[in-house]
Amino acid sequence: MAKQADPFLDTQPDAVLWSASQKGDEAALRALIARHSLAAERLCGGFQAAGMEREDLLQEAYIGLLKAVRSYQLQKDVPFDRFALLCMKRQLISAVRRQNAKKHQPLNESVPLEDSVEWTLPTAEPPYGPEAALIRQEEAQHQRQQLTHLLSPLEKQTLQLYVSGFSYEEMAKKLSCSEKKVDNALQRIRRKLRNL
């Protein structure tokens, strides 16, 4: 059941509602958010991001509005509505940037290692029986041993982290190096796998 609007709160200025919300008055907080919800909806119309729907953008705008409520300072002589609009806009810009950066993530992080070396036993039907599976396992083990001798210590660590599912950023932190260095190591591994 929806809460009924409070006519008294609807007539109060933003500063009064904000002060009351800081003291724990949930009705004042709801009234403040309701008052600025139209601005949030209008603001969303100017933003687009791959993979984000209007509802996602609206949620980000509301997060910005809540941040405005939490960090607003009455002494700064800036009206709450202008401050809230700025916070919502910044939140939307950040969300769109994050989302647009993610759309290229699969391309940035992809290194087709799996088509170069068979790291595990095939789970599909073994065409030639258990003997063939054993031979494939021994060949894969032999290739892993050869590869181990070809890789530098950094490349070995990078490959282990990559196979374990770590992202470039996580690998860089664990190896205390840049993401570019991780990428270069993976490219060298890829070349060595192809030659192998």
Backbone as numpy.savetxt, mean C-alpha at the origin, in Angstrom:
# Nx Ny Nz CAx CAy CAz Cx Cy Cz
-31.04 2.33 13.04 -31.88 3.51 13.04 -31.00 4.75 13.04
-31.26 5.67 12.13 -30.46 6.88 12.01 -30.73 7.83 13.17
-29.69 8.51 13.60 -29.83 9.50 14.68 -30.51 10.74 14.12
-31.39 11.31 14.94 -32.09 12.54 14.54 -31.14 13.73 14.68
-31.22 14.65 13.73 -30.40 15.86 13.79 -30.86 16.72 14.97
-29.92 17.36 15.60 -30.22 18.24 16.73 -30.26 19.67 16.22
-31.43 20.29 16.20 -31.55 21.66 15.65 -30.65 22.66 16.37
-30.44 22.45 17.67 -29.56 23.37 18.40 -28.13 23.26 17.89
-27.63 22.04 17.71 -26.27 21.85 17.23 -26.10 22.37 15.80
-27.16 22.22 15.00 -27.08 22.66 13.60 -26.87 24.17 13.48
-27.26 24.92 14.50 -27.13 26.38 14.44 -25.82 26.88 15.06
-25.07 25.99 15.68 -23.83 26.40 16.35 -22.69 26.58 15.34
-21.80 27.53 15.60 -20.64 27.70 14.71 -19.68 26.51 14.83
-18.84 26.36 13.83 -17.88 25.26 13.81 -17.00 25.23 15.06
-16.56 26.41 15.50 -15.66 26.48 16.66 -16.32 25.90 17.91
-17.61 26.15 18.08 -18.34 25.64 19.26 -18.48 24.12 19.14
-18.83 23.64 17.95 -18.96 22.20 17.75 -17.61 21.50 17.94
-16.55 22.12 17.41 -15.23 21.53 17.56 -14.83 21.44 19.03
-15.04 22.54 19.78 -14.71 22.54 21.21 -15.47 21.46 21.95
-16.76 21.32 21.64 -17.58 20.30 22.31 -17.10 18.90 21.93
-16.72 18.70 20.67 -16.25 17.38 20.25 -14.94 17.01 20.94
-14.11 18.01 21.22 -12.84 17.75 21.92 -13.08 17.32 23.36
-14.24 17.66 23.90 -14.59 17.26 25.27 -15.37 15.95 25.30
-15.47 15.30 24.13 -16.12 13.99 24.08 -17.58 14.01 23.66
-18.09 15.13 23.22 -19.48 15.22 22.79 -19.62 14.62 21.38
-20.11 13.39 21.31 -20.24 12.69 20.03 -21.28 13.35 19.12
-22.33 13.90 19.71 -23.36 14.57 18.90 -22.76 15.79 18.19
-21.90 16.51 18.88 -21.26 17.67 18.27 -20.32 17.23 17.16
-19.60 16.13 17.37 -18.70 15.60 16.34 -19.51 15.19 15.11
-20.62 14.47 15.33 -21.47 14.06 14.19 -22.01 15.27 13.43
-22.40 16.30 14.17 -22.94 17.51 13.53 -21.85 18.20 12.71
-20.63 18.23 13.24 -19.51 18.86 12.54 -19.19 18.09 11.25
-19.17 16.77 11.34 -18.89 15.94 10.16 -20.01 16.08 9.14
-21.26 16.05 9.61 -22.40 16.19 8.69 -22.36 17.54 7.98
-21.96 18.57 8.70 -21.90 19.91 8.11 -20.88 19.97 6.96
-19.79 19.21 7.06 -18.73 19.27 6.06 -18.74 18.08 5.09
-19.76 17.24 5.20 -19.83 16.07 4.31 -20.08 16.47 2.86
-20.85 17.52 2.63 -21.09 17.97 1.26 -19.78 18.48 0.62
-18.97 19.17 1.41 -17.67 19.64 0.90 -16.79 18.45 0.56
-16.85 17.40 1.38 -16.06 16.19 1.11 -16.50 15.55 -0.20
-17.82 15.46 -0.42 -18.35 14.85 -1.65 -17.95 15.67 -2.88
-18.05 16.97 -2.77 -17.68 17.83 -3.90 -16.19 17.71 -4.21
-15.39 17.66 -3.17 -13.94 17.57 -3.34 -13.54 16.29 -4.06
-14.25 15.20 -3.81 -13.92 13.92 -4.44 -14.09 13.95 -5.95
-14.95 14.81 -6.45 -15.21 14.88 -7.88 -13.98 15.26 -8.69
-13.03 15.93 -8.08 -11.84 16.37 -8.81 -10.68 15.40 -8.76
-10.88 14.23 -8.15 -9.78 13.28 -8.00 -10.11 11.96 -8.67
-9.07 11.36 -9.27 -9.21 10.04 -9.88 -7.94 9.26 -9.63
-8.11 7.96 -9.41 -6.96 7.08 -9.26 -7.35 5.71 -9.77
-6.41 5.06 -10.43 -6.67 3.72 -10.95 -6.97 2.79 -9.78
-8.07 2.08 -9.86 -8.42 1.12 -8.82 -9.16 1.71 -7.64
-9.42 3.01 -7.64 -10.16 3.63 -6.54 -11.52 4.09 -7.05
-12.55 3.67 -6.38 -13.89 4.11 -6.73 -14.23 5.36 -5.94
-15.35 5.96 -6.28 -15.78 7.20 -5.61 -15.93 6.99 -4.11
-16.43 5.83 -3.71 -16.61 5.54 -2.28 -15.26 5.51 -1.56
-14.23 4.98 -2.22 -12.90 4.95 -1.63 -12.39 6.37 -1.42
-12.60 7.21 -2.43 -12.17 8.61 -2.34 -12.92 9.33 -1.22
-14.21 9.04 -1.12 -15.02 9.67 -0.08 -14.53 9.26 1.31
-14.18 7.99 1.47 -13.63 7.53 2.75 -12.34 8.28 3.09
-11.49 8.47 2.09 -10.24 9.21 2.31 -10.54 10.66 2.71
-11.55 11.26 2.08 -11.92 12.64 2.44 -12.39 12.70 3.88
-13.17 11.70 4.31 -13.64 11.67 5.69 -12.48 11.45 6.67
-11.50 10.67 6.26 -10.31 10.50 7.11 -9.62 11.85 7.27
-9.52 12.59 6.17 -8.94 13.93 6.25 -9.74 14.85 7.16
-11.05 14.73 7.11 -11.91 15.54 7.97 -11.69 15.18 9.44
-11.59 13.90 9.73 -11.33 13.48 11.12 -9.95 13.95 11.59
-8.98 13.92 10.68 -7.65 14.45 11.04 -7.74 15.95 11.35
-8.58 16.64 10.59 -8.76 18.08 10.84 -9.35 18.30 12.23
-10.35 17.51 12.59 -10.96 17.63 13.92 -9.92 17.37 15.00
-9.08 16.38 14.78 -8.08 16.00 15.79 -6.96 17.04 15.92
-6.56 17.67 14.81 -5.37 18.53 14.87 -5.67 20.04 14.78
-6.93 20.41 14.68 -7.28 21.83 14.57 -6.88 22.57 15.85
-6.41 23.81 15.68 -6.05 24.64 16.83 -6.81 25.96 16.70
-7.67 26.20 17.65 -8.54 27.37 17.64 -7.73 28.67 17.70
-6.58 28.63 18.35 -5.79 29.85 18.54 -5.14 30.35 17.25
-5.10 29.57 16.21 -4.38 29.94 14.99 -5.16 30.93 14.11
-6.37 31.27 14.49 -7.21 32.22 13.74 -7.47 31.79 12.30
-7.56 30.50 12.07 -7.94 29.96 10.77 -9.30 29.32 10.95
-10.27 29.68 10.14 -11.60 29.07 10.30 -11.52 27.54 10.09
-12.32 26.83 10.87 -12.29 25.37 10.81 -12.62 24.87 9.40
-13.58 25.50 8.72 -13.98 24.99 7.40 -12.83 25.04 6.41
-12.01 26.10 6.45 -10.85 26.18 5.55 -9.79 25.14 5.92
-9.57 24.97 7.22 -8.60 23.98 7.67 -9.06 22.57 7.30
-10.34 22.28 7.49 -10.88 20.96 7.17 -10.76 20.68 5.67
-11.06 21.67 4.86 -10.95 21.51 3.41 -9.51 21.19 3.00
-8.57 21.89 3.60 -7.16 21.65 3.31 -6.76 20.22 3.73
-7.18 19.79 4.91 -6.85 18.44 5.38 -7.46 17.36 4.48
-8.71 17.57 4.05 -9.35 16.60 3.16 -8.63 16.54 1.82
-8.27 17.71 1.31 -7.58 17.76 0.01 -6.22 17.05 0.10
-5.48 17.30 1.18 -4.17 16.65 1.35 -4.32 15.14 1.47
-5.34 14.70 2.20 -5.57 13.27 2.35 -5.89 12.62 1.01
-6.70 13.28 0.21 -7.04 12.75 -1.11 -5.82 12.72 -2.03
-5.01 13.76 -2.00 -3.80 13.78 -2.83 -2.87 12.64 -2.44
-2.68 12.44 -1.14 -1.82 11.34 -0.67 -2.37 9.99 -1.10
-3.68 9.80 -0.97 -4.29 8.52 -1.34 -4.14 8.24 -2.83
-4.35 9.26 -3.64 -4.23 9.09 -5.10 -2.79 8.78 -5.47
-1.85 9.47 -4.85 -0.43 9.19 -5.12 -0.06 7.75 -4.74
-0.52 7.33 -3.56 -0.24 5.94 -3.12 -0.83 4.94 -4.10
-2.07 5.19 -4.50 -2.74 4.25 -5.39 -2.09 4.23 -6.77
-1.73 5.39 -7.29 -1.08 5.44 -8.60 0.30 4.80 -8.57
0.99 4.89 -7.45 2.29 4.22 -7.32 2.11 2.71 -7.31
1.02 2.24 -6.71 0.77 0.79 -6.63 0.43 0.18 -7.98
-0.12 0.98 -8.90 -0.54 0.39 -10.16 0.65 -0.12 -10.98
1.86 0.44 -10.72 3.05 -0.01 -11.42 3.85 -1.04 -10.61
3.42 -1.32 -9.40 4.18 -2.20 -8.52 4.44 -3.58 -9.11
3.46 -4.24 -9.73 3.75 -5.56 -10.29 4.85 -5.51 -11.36
4.87 -4.47 -12.16 5.92 -4.35 -13.18 7.27 -4.05 -12.56
7.27 -3.22 -11.53 8.53 -2.84 -10.89 9.16 -4.00 -10.14
8.33 -4.88 -9.59 8.85 -5.94 -8.74 8.95 -7.28 -9.44
8.58 -7.35 -10.70 8.56 -8.65 -11.35 9.92 -9.01 -11.93
10.37 -10.19 -11.57 11.57 -10.78 -12.14 11.20 -12.24 -12.38
11.07 -12.65 -13.65 10.58 -14.01 -13.92 11.63 -15.08 -13.63
11.85 -15.34 -12.34 12.79 -16.38 -11.95 12.19 -17.76 -12.14
10.88 -17.86 -11.92 10.26 -19.17 -11.91 10.29 -19.88 -13.26
10.38 -19.14 -14.37 10.42 -19.83 -15.65 11.84 -20.28 -16.00
12.84 -19.89 -15.20 14.21 -20.26 -15.49 14.64 -21.54 -14.80
14.18 -21.73 -13.57 14.61 -22.89 -12.79 13.39 -23.49 -12.11
13.33 -24.78 -12.09 12.26 -25.48 -11.39 12.70 -25.66 -9.94
12.07 -24.90 -9.02 12.52 -24.90 -7.64 11.86 -25.98 -6.81
10.72 -26.48 -7.25 10.02 -27.50 -6.47 9.60 -28.62 -7.40
9.19 -29.70 -6.77 8.66 -30.80 -7.57 7.37 -30.37 -8.24
7.12 -30.79 -9.44 5.86 -30.43 -10.10 4.70 -31.07 -9.35
3.62 -30.30 -9.20 2.46 -30.83 -8.51 1.46 -31.41 -9.50
1.60 -31.08 -10.78 0.71 -31.65 -11.79 1.07 -33.11 -12.01
0.27 -33.77 -12.81 0.46 -35.21 -13.03 1.85 -35.50 -13.58
2.64 -36.33 -12.89 3.96 -36.68 -13.44 3.77 -37.62 -14.63
4.21 -37.18 -15.82 3.91 -37.95 -17.03 4.64 -39.29 -17.08
5.76 -39.42 -16.40 6.54 -40.64 -16.56 6.69 -41.42 -15.26
5.89 -41.12 -14.27 5.93 -41.88 -13.04 6.90 -41.30 -12.03
7.08 -42.01 -10.92 7.92 -41.50 -9.83 9.40 -41.40 -10.20
9.86 -42.22 -11.13 11.26 -42.15 -11.53 11.57 -40.81 -12.19
10.66 -40.37 -13.07 10.85 -39.09 -13.76 10.83 -37.94 -12.76
9.95 -38.04 -11.78 9.87 -36.99 -10.75 11.17 -36.94 -9.97
11.72 -38.08 -9.63 12.98 -38.14 -8.90 14.12 -37.54 -9.72
14.14 -37.85 -11.01 15.17 -37.30 -11.90 15.05 -35.78 -11.96
13.81 -35.28 -12.11 13.61 -33.83 -12.15 14.05 -33.18 -10.84
13.77 -33.84 -9.72 14.18 -33.31 -8.42 15.70 -33.24 -8.33
16.38 -34.29 -8.78 17.84 -34.31 -8.73 18.42 -33.24 -9.65
17.81 -33.04 -10.83 18.28 -32.00 -11.75 18.10 -30.61 -11.14
16.95 -30.39 -10.50 16.71 -29.10 -9.86 17.71 -28.86 -8.74
18.01 -29.90 -7.97 18.98 -29.77 -6.89 20.37 -29.46 -7.46
20.72 -30.13 -8.55 22.01 -29.89 -9.20 22.09 -28.44 -9.70
21.00 -27.95 -10.31 20.97 -26.56 -10.79 21.10 -25.58 -9.62
20.44 -25.88 -8.50 20.55 -25.01 -7.34 21.98 -24.96 -6.83
22.65 -26.11 -6.81 24.05 -26.15 -6.37 24.94 -25.35 -7.31
24.73 -25.50 -8.61 25.52 -24.73 -9.59 25.29 -23.23 -9.40
24.02 -22.89 -9.22 23.67 -21.48 -9.05 24.31 -20.92 -7.77
24.32 -21.71 -6.72 24.90 -21.27 -5.45 26.36 -20.90 -5.63
27.09 -21.65 -6.45 28.50 -21.35 -6.68 28.68 -20.11 -7.54
27.70 -19.78 -8.37 27.79 -18.62 -9.26 27.42 -17.31 -8.57
26.60 -17.39 -7.51 26.07 -16.17 -6.90 27.02 -15.61 -5.85
27.03 -14.29 -5.79 27.79 -13.60 -4.73 26.99 -13.71 -3.43
27.60 -13.41 -2.29 26.85 -13.47 -1.02 25.60 -12.59 -1.03
25.71 -11.38 -1.59 24.55 -10.49 -1.66 23.46 -11.10 -2.53
23.84 -11.68 -3.66 22.86 -12.28 -4.56 22.17 -13.47 -3.90
22.93 -14.26 -3.13 22.33 -15.40 -2.42 21.28 -14.92 -1.43
21.64 -13.90 -0.64 20.70 -13.37 0.34 19.48 -12.77 -0.35
19.71 -12.04 -1.43 18.61 -11.41 -2.16 17.67 -12.47 -2.72
18.22 -13.52 -3.31 17.39 -14.58 -3.87 16.58 -15.27 -2.79
17.21 -15.53 -1.65 16.49 -16.18 -0.54 15.31 -15.33 -0.09
15.52 -14.03 0.04 14.44 -13.12 0.46 13.36 -13.04 -0.61
13.78 -12.99 -1.88 12.81 -12.90 -2.98 11.92 -14.13 -3.02
12.54 -15.30 -2.90 11.78 -16.56 -2.94 10.85 -16.65 -1.73
11.24 -16.02 -0.62 10.41 -16.01 0.59 9.25 -15.03 0.50
9.22 -14.23 -0.57 8.06 -13.36 -0.79 8.22 -11.93 -0.29
9.43 -11.50 0.05 9.63 -10.14 0.52 9.56 -9.16 -0.66
9.09 -7.93 -0.36 9.03 -6.88 -1.38 10.42 -6.26 -1.52
10.61 -5.45 -2.56 11.90 -4.78 -2.77 12.26 -3.93 -1.55
11.26 -3.21 -1.04 11.51 -2.33 0.10 11.95 -3.13 1.33
11.26 -4.25 1.59 11.61 -5.09 2.73 13.01 -5.70 2.55
13.31 -6.15 1.33 14.63 -6.73 1.09 15.72 -5.68 1.30
15.48 -4.47 0.83 16.47 -3.40 0.98 16.74 -3.12 2.45
15.68 -3.12 3.26 15.85 -2.88 4.70 16.65 -4.00 5.35
16.29 -5.25 5.01 16.98 -6.39 5.61 18.44 -6.47 5.19
18.73 -6.06 3.97 20.10 -6.13 3.45 20.88 -4.83 3.68
20.23 -3.83 4.26 20.85 -2.52 4.52 21.43 -1.92 3.24
20.61 -1.90 2.19 21.05 -1.30 0.93 19.85 -0.63 0.27
20.06 -0.06 -0.89 18.97 0.62 -1.60 18.14 -0.39 -2.39
16.92 0.02 -2.74 16.06 -0.83 -3.56 16.68 -1.04 -4.94
17.40 -0.06 -5.43 18.06 -0.18 -6.73 19.11 -1.28 -6.69
19.84 -1.37 -5.58 20.86 -2.41 -5.44 20.20 -3.79 -5.42
19.04 -3.89 -4.77 18.28 -5.15 -4.75 17.85 -5.51 -6.17
17.33 -4.51 -6.90 16.90 -4.75 -8.27 18.06 -5.21 -9.14
19.21 -4.55 -9.00 20.39 -4.95 -9.78 20.81 -6.38 -9.46
20.77 -6.74 -8.18 21.14 -8.10 -7.78 20.18 -9.11 -8.41
18.89 -8.81 -8.40 17.92 -9.73 -9.00 18.11 -9.84 -10.51
18.48 -8.74 -11.15 18.73 -8.80 -12.60 19.95 -9.66 -12.91
21.00 -9.55 -12.07 22.18 -10.40 -12.27 21.82 -11.86 -12.04
21.01 -12.15 -11.03 20.57 -13.52 -10.77 19.82 -14.07 -11.98
18.96 -13.24 -12.51 18.17 -13.65 -13.68 19.08 -14.02 -14.85
20.08 -13.18 -15.12 21.02 -13.47 -16.20 21.76 -14.79 -15.95
22.21 -14.98 -14.72 22.95 -16.21 -14.38 22.06 -17.43 -14.52
20.77 -17.30 -14.16 19.83 -18.41 -14.32 19.65 -18.77 -15.78
19.55 -17.75 -16.61 19.38 -18.01 -18.03 20.61 -18.74 -18.61
21.78 -18.29 -18.21 23.01 -18.95 -18.69 23.12 -20.36 -18.16
22.63 -20.57 -16.97 22.69 -21.90 -16.36 21.79 -22.87 -17.13
